[in-house]
Amino acid sequence: MAELLGISLGKTNFIVQAVLKRGWLKVENFKRSTNKWGYIYILTSQGISERLRLTHTFIQRKEEEYELLRREIDQLKQEISHASS
């Protein structure tokens, strides 16, 4: 998935975990479910467009959050390196 999206594996994992916490993605064994109709969502084309827009905005926010955290970690590493030298 990371390769397909053209983003790092770490960023992909960060975003997938956020989507899981939101409940937008379920990681369960669909085949064992006795109520498969419970997983079906019927959206109008307008509903699909809105869901895509919301998802895109959410993923963008999570990518920005990931980059901010990565920069903060890099900065802390530099501070530790300078303090120990």
N, CA, C and O atoms as a Tinker XYZ file with bonds, in Angstrom:
   340  protein
     1  N      0.824000   -1.178000    0.000000    73     2
     2  CA     0.000000    0.000000    0.000000    64     1     3
     3  C      0.878000    1.254000    0.000000    63     2     4     5
     4  O      0.599000    2.211000   -0.723000    81     3
     5  N      1.934000    1.246000    0.809000    73     3     6
     6  CA     2.839000    2.398000    0.864000    64     5     7
     7  C      3.433000    2.678000   -0.508000    63     6     8     9
     8  O      3.489000    3.825000   -0.950000    81     7
     9  N      3.868000    1.635000   -1.165000    73     7    10
    10  CA     4.470000    1.790000   -2.498000    64     9    11
    11  C      3.443000    2.336000   -3.493000    63    10    12    13
    12  O      3.747000    3.222000   -4.291000    81    11
    13  N      2.242000    1.802000   -3.432000    73    11    14
    14  CA     1.181000    2.251000   -4.334000    64    13    15
    15  C      0.848000    3.727000   -4.108000    63    14    16    17
    16  O      0.592000    4.460000   -5.064000    81    15
    17  N      0.851000    4.163000   -2.848000    73    15    18
    18  CA     0.535000    5.552000   -2.521000    64    17    19
    19  C      1.738000    6.484000   -2.695000    63    18    20    21
    20  O      1.589000    7.704000   -2.762000    81    19
    21  N      2.918000    5.891000   -2.764000    73    19    22
    22  CA     4.127000    6.699000   -2.910000    64    21    23
    23  C      4.538000    7.401000   -1.632000    63    22    24    25
    24  O      5.121000    8.484000   -1.673000    81    23
    25  N      4.233000    6.780000   -0.482000    73    23    26
    26  CA     4.627000    7.347000    0.806000    64    25    27
    27  C      5.355000    6.282000    1.613000    63    26    28    29
    28  O      5.315000    5.098000    1.279000    81    27
    29  N      6.018000    6.714000    2.677000    73    27    30
    30  CA     6.818000    5.774000    3.466000    64    29    31
    31  C      5.933000    4.762000    4.192000    63    30    32    33
    32  O      4.745000    4.997000    4.416000    81    31
    33  N      6.535000    3.644000    4.549000    73    31    34
    34  CA     5.824000    2.601000    5.283000    64    33    35
    35  C      5.383000    3.131000    6.647000    63    34    36    37
    36  O      4.278000    2.836000    7.102000    81    35
    37  N      6.247000    3.915000    7.298000    73    35    38
    38  CA     5.902000    4.485000    8.601000    64    37    39
    39  C      4.695000    5.405000    8.509000    63    38    40    41
    40  O      3.794000    5.341000    9.346000    81    39
    41  N      4.675000    6.262000    7.491000    73    39    42
    42  CA     3.553000    7.185000    7.313000    64    41    43
    43  C      2.285000    6.397000    6.987000    63    42    44    45
    44  O      1.205000    6.728000    7.475000    81    43
    45  N      2.414000    5.358000    6.164000    73    43    46
    46  CA     1.257000    4.522000    5.828000    64    45    47
    47  C      0.691000    3.884000    7.082000    63    46    48    49
    48  O     -0.522000    3.895000    7.293000    81    47
    49  N      1.557000    3.329000    7.915000    73    47    50
    50  CA     1.110000    2.694000    9.156000    64    49    51
    51  C      0.429000    3.711000   10.061000    63    50    52    53
    52  O     -0.610000    3.418000   10.652000    81    51
    53  N      1.005000    4.903000   10.174000    73    51    54
    54  CA     0.443000    5.960000   11.012000    64    53    55
    55  C     -0.971000    6.304000   10.558000    63    54    56    57
    56  O     -1.876000    6.439000   11.381000    81    55
    57  N     -1.158000    6.447000    9.250000    73    55    58
    58  CA    -2.468000    6.807000    8.700000    64    57    59
    59  C     -3.458000    5.655000    8.858000    63    58    60    61
    60  O     -4.610000    5.877000    9.230000    81    59
    61  N     -3.019000    4.432000    8.580000    73    59    62
    62  CA    -3.917000    3.276000    8.713000    64    61    63
    63  C     -4.384000    3.141000   10.159000    63    62    64    65
    64  O     -5.560000    2.875000   10.404000    81    63
    65  N     -3.476000    3.323000   11.119000    73    63    66
    66  CA    -3.858000    3.237000   12.527000    64    65    67
    67  C     -4.889000    4.307000   12.872000    63    66    68    69
    68  O     -5.834000    4.038000   13.614000    81    67
    69  N     -4.718000    5.521000   12.341000    73    67    70
    70  CA    -5.674000    6.600000   12.591000    64    69    71
    71  C     -7.038000    6.272000   11.990000    63    70    72    73
    72  O     -8.070000    6.527000   12.611000    81    71
    73  N     -7.044000    5.709000   10.788000    73    71    74
    74  CA    -8.296000    5.331000   10.128000    64    73    75
    75  C     -8.982000    4.217000   10.908000    63    74    76    77
    76  O    -10.206000    4.219000   11.041000    81    75
    77  N     -8.206000    3.266000   11.426000    73    75    78
    78  CA    -8.772000    2.201000   12.253000    64    77    79
    79  C     -9.418000    2.775000   13.515000    63    78    80    81
    80  O    -10.522000    2.379000   13.889000    81    79
    81  N     -8.726000    3.705000   14.163000    73    79    82
    82  CA    -9.271000    4.313000   15.387000    64    81    83
    83  C    -10.569000    5.060000   15.099000    63    82    84    85
    84  O    -11.461000    5.096000   15.946000    81    83
    85  N    -10.684000    5.654000   13.916000    73    83    86
    86  CA   -11.903000    6.363000   13.525000    64    85    87
    87  C    -13.056000    5.405000   13.239000    63    86    88    89
    88  O    -14.218000    5.810000   13.218000    81    87
    89  N    -12.726000    4.133000   13.019000    73    87    90
    90  CA   -13.750000    3.160000   12.682000    64    89    91
    91  C    -14.078000    3.131000   11.207000    63    90    92    93
    92  O    -15.077000    2.533000   10.807000    81    91
    93  N    -13.243000    3.776000   10.378000    73    91    94
    94  CA   -13.479000    3.810000    8.940000    64    93    95
    95  C    -12.960000    2.561000    8.259000    63    94    96    97
    96  O    -13.253000    2.320000    7.088000    81    95
    97  N    -12.208000    1.782000    8.967000    73    95    98
    98  CA   -11.629000    0.559000    8.425000    64    97    99
    99  C    -11.721000   -0.494000    9.508000    63    98   100   101
   100  O    -11.415000   -0.233000   10.672000    81    99
   101  N    -12.139000   -1.674000    9.123000    73    99   102
   102  CA   -12.234000   -2.765000   10.084000    64   101   103
   103  C    -11.274000   -3.865000    9.674000    63   102   104   105
   104  O    -11.177000   -4.227000    8.501000    81   103
   105  N    -10.580000   -4.377000   10.645000    73   103   106
   106  CA    -9.674000   -5.475000   10.380000    64   105   107
   107  C    -10.238000   -6.688000   11.112000    63   106   108   109
   108  O     -9.836000   -7.012000   12.230000    81   107
   109  N    -11.143000   -7.318000   10.472000    73   107   110
   110  CA   -11.777000   -8.511000   11.005000    64   109   111
   111  C    -11.931000   -9.504000    9.867000    63   110   112   113
   112  O    -11.830000   -9.148000    8.693000    81   111
   113  N    -12.173000  -10.723000   10.225000    73   111   114
   114  CA   -12.338000  -11.746000    9.207000    64   113   115
   115  C    -13.771000  -11.724000    8.678000    63   114   116   117
   116  O    -14.686000  -12.263000    9.301000    81   115
   117  N    -13.946000  -11.097000    7.528000    73   115   118
   118  CA   -15.267000  -10.964000    6.908000    64   117   119
   119  C    -15.864000  -12.332000    6.590000    63   118   120   121
   120  O    -17.073000  -12.523000    6.722000    81   119
   121  N    -15.040000  -13.276000    6.176000    73   119   122
   122  CA   -15.543000  -14.586000    5.757000    64   121   123
   123  C    -16.217000  -15.333000    6.902000    63   122   124   125
   124  O    -17.142000  -16.112000    6.671000    81   123
   125  N    -15.764000  -15.105000    8.140000    73   123   126
   126  CA   -16.351000  -15.829000    9.277000    64   125   127
   127  C    -17.637000  -15.182000    9.775000    63   126   128   129
   128  O    -18.362000  -15.780000   10.570000    81   127
   129  N    -17.928000  -13.971000    9.319000    73   127   130
   130  CA   -19.112000  -13.255000    9.785000    64   129   131
   131  C    -20.380000  -13.950000    9.308000    63   130   132   133
   132  O    -20.486000  -14.349000    8.148000    81   131
   133  N    -21.327000  -14.087000   10.209000    73   131   134
   134  CA   -22.612000  -14.686000    9.829000    64   133   135
   135  C    -23.566000  -13.631000    9.293000    63   134   136   137
   136  O    -24.561000  -13.964000    8.650000    81   135
   137  N    -23.270000  -12.351000    9.552000    73   135   138
   138  CA   -24.135000  -11.261000    9.105000    64   137   139
   139  C    -23.381000  -10.357000    8.133000    63   138   140   141
   140  O    -22.998000   -9.242000    8.484000    81   139
   141  N    -23.172000  -10.838000    6.923000    73   139   142
   142  CA   -22.429000  -10.068000    5.930000    64   141   143
   143  C    -23.177000   -8.802000    5.509000    63   142   144   145
   144  O    -22.543000   -7.834000    5.088000    81   143
   145  N    -24.492000   -8.786000    5.611000    73   143   146
   146  CA   -25.260000   -7.599000    5.255000    64   145   147
   147  C    -24.937000   -6.436000    6.191000    63   146   148   149
   148  O    -25.125000   -5.275000    5.829000    81   147
   149  N    -24.455000   -6.744000    7.381000    73   147   150
   150  CA   -24.081000   -5.707000    8.330000    64   149   151
   151  C    -22.889000   -4.890000    7.875000    63   150   152   153
   152  O    -22.618000   -3.828000    8.436000    81   151
   153  N    -22.175000   -5.361000    6.873000    73   151   154
   154  CA   -20.995000   -4.673000    6.363000    64   153   155
   155  C    -21.276000   -3.868000    5.096000    63   154   156   157
   156  O    -20.392000   -3.173000    4.595000    81   155
   157  N    -22.476000   -3.956000    4.584000    73   155   158
   158  CA   -22.777000   -3.309000    3.317000    64   157   159
   159  C    -23.314000   -1.900000    3.564000    63   158   160   161
   160  O    -24.235000   -1.697000    4.355000    81   159
   161  N    -22.723000   -0.946000    2.877000    73   159   162
   162  CA   -23.171000    0.440000    2.944000    64   161   163
   163  C    -23.531000    0.865000    1.533000    63   162   164   165
   164  O    -22.758000    0.665000    0.596000    81   163
   165  N    -24.687000    1.440000    1.392000    73   163   166
   166  CA   -25.117000    1.912000    0.082000    64   165   167
   167  C    -25.082000    3.436000    0.125000    63   166   168   169
   168  O    -25.786000    4.063000    0.916000    81   167
   169  N    -24.258000    4.019000   -0.731000    73   167   170
   170  CA   -24.127000    5.461000   -0.797000    64   169   171
   171  C    -24.560000    5.965000   -2.163000    63   170   172   173
   172  O    -24.368000    5.296000   -3.178000    81   171
   173  N    -25.140000    7.142000   -2.171000    73   171   174
   174  CA   -25.438000    7.788000   -3.447000    64   173   175
   175  C    -24.116000    8.285000   -4.017000    63   174   176   177
   176  O    -23.105000    8.295000   -3.314000    81   175
   177  N    -24.111000    8.695000   -5.272000    73   175   178
   178  CA   -22.881000    9.222000   -5.862000    64   177   179
   179  C    -22.439000   10.476000   -5.114000    63   178   180   181
   180  O    -21.242000   10.715000   -4.954000    81   179
   181  N    -23.403000   11.278000   -4.654000    73   179   182
   182  CA   -23.064000   12.467000   -3.858000    64   181   183
   183  C    -22.460000   12.041000   -2.517000    63   182   184   185
   184  O    -21.514000   12.666000   -2.038000    81   183
   185  N    -22.998000   10.990000   -1.914000    73   183   186
   186  CA   -22.467000   10.477000   -0.647000    64   185   187
   187  C    -21.053000    9.940000   -0.807000    63   186   188   189
   188  O    -20.205000   10.134000    0.064000    81   187
   189  N    -20.804000    9.266000   -1.920000    73   187   190
   190  CA   -19.462000    8.747000   -2.187000    64   189   191
   191  C    -18.482000    9.901000   -2.368000    63   190   192   193
   192  O    -17.369000    9.861000   -1.843000    81   191
   193  N    -18.889000   10.919000   -3.103000    73   191   194
   194  CA   -18.029000   12.086000   -3.307000    64   193   195
   195  C    -17.695000   12.757000   -1.983000    63   194   196   197
   196  O    -16.548000   13.134000   -1.745000    81   195
   197  N    -18.693000   12.907000   -1.124000    73   195   198
   198  CA   -18.467000   13.542000    0.175000    64   197   199
   199  C    -17.549000   12.696000    1.048000    63   198   200   201
   200  O    -16.672000   13.232000    1.725000    81   199
   201  N    -17.742000   11.390000    1.040000    73   199   202
   202  CA   -16.891000   10.489000    1.834000    64   201   203
   203  C    -15.456000   10.561000    1.333000    63   202   204   205
   204  O    -14.521000   10.579000    2.133000    81   203
   205  N    -15.272000   10.603000    0.021000    73   203   206
   206  CA   -13.929000   10.729000   -0.538000    64   205   207
   207  C    -13.277000   12.046000   -0.130000    63   206   208   209
   208  O    -12.095000   12.078000    0.214000    81   207
   209  N    -14.044000   13.129000   -0.168000    73   207   210
   210  CA   -13.515000   14.439000    0.227000    64   209   211
   211  C    -13.104000   14.434000    1.694000    63   210   212   213
   212  O    -12.019000   14.900000    2.041000    81   211
   213  N    -13.970000   13.907000    2.554000    73   211   214
   214  CA   -13.659000   13.842000    3.979000    64   213   215
   215  C    -12.440000   12.957000    4.249000    63   214   216   217
   216  O    -11.586000   13.296000    5.069000    81   215
   217  N    -12.371000   11.841000    3.562000    73   215   218
   218  CA   -11.245000   10.931000    3.741000    64   217   219
   219  C     -9.950000   11.583000    3.275000    63   218   220   221
   220  O     -8.921000   11.464000    3.941000    81   219
   221  N     -9.992000   12.267000    2.141000    73   219   222
   222  CA    -8.801000   12.954000    1.624000    64   221   223
   223  C     -8.323000   14.002000    2.627000    63   222   224   225
   224  O     -7.129000   14.088000    2.915000    81   223
   225  N     -9.239000   14.789000    3.152000    73   223   226
   226  CA    -8.892000   15.821000    4.135000    64   225   227
   227  C     -8.303000   15.188000    5.395000    63   226   228   229
   228  O     -7.313000   15.682000    5.936000    81   227
   229  N     -8.902000   14.110000    5.854000    73   227   230
   230  CA    -8.417000   13.407000    7.046000    64   229   231
   231  C     -7.003000   12.884000    6.823000    63   230   232   233
   232  O     -6.134000   13.059000    7.677000    81   231
   233  N     -6.771000   12.245000    5.684000    73   231   234
   234  CA    -5.448000   11.691000    5.385000    64   233   235
   235  C     -4.414000   12.809000    5.270000    63   234   236   237
   236  O     -3.282000   12.656000    5.728000    81   235
   237  N     -4.790000   13.913000    4.671000    73   235   238
   238  CA    -3.871000   15.056000    4.585000    64   237   239
   239  C     -3.474000   15.533000    5.969000    63   238   240   241
   240  O     -2.296000   15.783000    6.226000    81   239
   241  N     -4.453000   15.664000    6.869000    73   239   242
   242  CA    -4.173000   16.092000    8.238000    64   241   243
   243  C     -3.236000   15.118000    8.936000    63   242   244   245
   244  O     -2.313000   15.536000    9.635000    81   243
   245  N     -3.465000   13.829000    8.752000    73   243   246
   246  CA    -2.629000   12.818000    9.395000    64   245   247
   247  C     -1.221000   12.827000    8.815000    63   246   248   249
   248  O     -0.261000   12.616000    9.556000    81   247
   249  N     -1.065000   13.067000    7.507000    73   247   250
   250  CA     0.268000   13.174000    6.912000    64   249   251
   251  C      1.019000   14.363000    7.506000    63   250   252   253
   252  O      2.206000   14.266000    7.818000    81   251
   253  N      0.316000   15.486000    7.660000    73   251   254
   254  CA     0.946000   16.669000    8.257000    64   253   255
   255  C      1.347000   16.394000    9.706000    63   254   256   257
   256  O      2.427000   16.793000   10.142000    81   255
   257  N      0.476000   15.713000   10.446000    73   255   258
   258  CA     0.774000   15.363000   11.832000    64   257   259
   259  C      1.995000   14.453000   11.905000    63   258   260   261
   260  O      2.858000   14.627000   12.765000    81   259
   261  N      2.062000   13.487000   11.004000    73   259   262
   262  CA     3.196000   12.562000   10.959000    64   261   263
   263  C      4.491000   13.325000   10.696000    63   262   264   265
   264  O      5.493000   13.102000   11.376000    81   263
   265  N      4.473000   14.222000    9.713000    73   263   266
   266  CA     5.671000   14.994000    9.371000    64   265   267
   267  C      6.106000   15.879000   10.534000    63   266   268   269
   268  O      7.301000   16.011000   10.797000    81   267
   269  N      5.153000   16.483000   11.230000    73   267   270
   270  CA     5.461000   17.314000   12.383000    64   269   271
   271  C      6.132000   16.482000   13.479000    63   270   272   273
   272  O      7.127000   16.904000   14.070000    81   271
   273  N      5.582000   15.308000   13.740000    73   271   274
   274  CA     6.178000   14.417000   14.744000    64   273   275
   275  C      7.573000   13.964000   14.322000    63   274   276   277
   276  O      8.483000   13.901000   15.149000    81   275
   277  N      7.740000   13.651000   13.054000    73   275   278
   278  CA     9.047000   13.211000   12.553000    64   277   279
   279  C     10.086000   14.323000   12.721000    63   278   280   281
   280  O     11.211000   14.064000   13.147000    81   279
   281  N      9.712000   15.545000   12.389000    73   279   282
   282  CA    10.644000   16.682000   12.552000    64   281   283
   283  C     10.978000   16.911000   14.019000    63   282   284   285
   284  O     12.123000   17.207000   14.360000    81   283
   285  N      9.982000   16.774000   14.886000    73   283   286
   286  CA    10.210000   16.960000   16.316000    64   285   287
   287  C     11.169000   15.892000   16.850000    63   286   288   289
   288  O     12.044000   16.193000   17.662000    81   287
   289  N     11.008000   14.674000   16.405000    73   287   290
   290  CA    11.907000   13.591000   16.820000    64   289   291
   291  C     13.317000   13.862000   16.324000    63   290   292   293
   292  O     14.279000   13.688000   17.072000    81   291
   293  N     13.455000   14.287000   15.064000    73   291   294
   294  CA    14.774000   14.620000   14.515000    64   293   295
   295  C     15.430000   15.737000   15.318000    63   294   296   297
   296  O     16.625000   15.677000   15.605000    81   295
   297  N     14.655000   16.755000   15.680000    73   295   298
   298  CA    15.189000   17.868000   16.451000    64   297   299
   299  C     15.653000   17.400000   17.836000    63   298   300   301
   300  O     16.718000   17.802000   18.305000    81   299
   301  N     14.862000   16.564000   18.475000    73   299   302
   302  CA    15.244000   16.040000   19.786000    64   301   303
   303  C     16.515000   15.196000   19.702000    63   302   304   305
   304  O     17.368000   15.259000   20.587000    81   303
   305  N     16.635000   14.409000   18.636000    73   303   306
   306  CA    17.843000   13.615000   18.437000    64   305   307
   307  C     19.061000   14.511000   18.300000    63   306   308   309
   308  O     20.117000   14.212000   18.859000    81   307
   309  N     18.926000   15.623000   17.551000    73   307   310
   310  CA    20.021000   16.570000   17.379000    64   309   311
   311  C     20.399000   17.212000   18.707000    63   310   312   313
   312  O     21.582000   17.374000   19.007000    81   311
   313  N     19.396000   17.579000   19.504000    73   311   314
   314  CA    19.649000   18.178000   20.813000    64   313   315
   315  C     20.408000   17.217000   21.722000    63   314   316   317
   316  O     21.324000   17.622000   22.438000    81   315
   317  N     20.023000   15.944000   21.691000    73   315   318
   318  CA    20.705000   14.935000   22.497000    64   317   319
   319  C     22.141000   14.760000   22.021000    63   318   320   321
   320  O     23.066000   14.649000   22.826000    81   319
   321  N     22.311000   14.737000   20.718000    73   319   322
   322  CA    23.652000   14.584000   20.142000    64   321   323
   323  C     24.552000   15.743000   20.534000    63   322   324   325
   324  O     25.708000   15.523000   20.896000    81   323
   325  N     24.058000   16.958000   20.474000    73   323   326
   326  CA    24.834000   18.155000   20.841000    64   325   327
   327  C     25.123000   18.181000   22.332000    63   326   328   329
   328  O     26.202000   18.606000   22.745000    81   327
   329  N     24.179000   17.736000   23.141000    73   327   330
   330  CA    24.360000   17.753000   24.593000    64   329   331
   331  C     25.396000   16.731000   25.042000    63   330   332   333
   332  O     26.098000   16.940000   26.031000    81   331
   333  N     25.486000   15.620000   24.307000    73   331   334
   334  CA    26.430000   14.563000   24.714000    64   333   335
   335  C     27.832000   14.776000   24.133000    63   334   336   337
   336  O     28.760000   14.049000   24.486000    81   335
   337  N     27.992000   15.751000   23.256000    73   335   338
   338  CA    29.328000   15.970000   22.664000    64   337   339
   339  C     30.070000   17.084000   23.346000    63   338   340
   340  O     31.202000   17.393000   22.971000    81   339
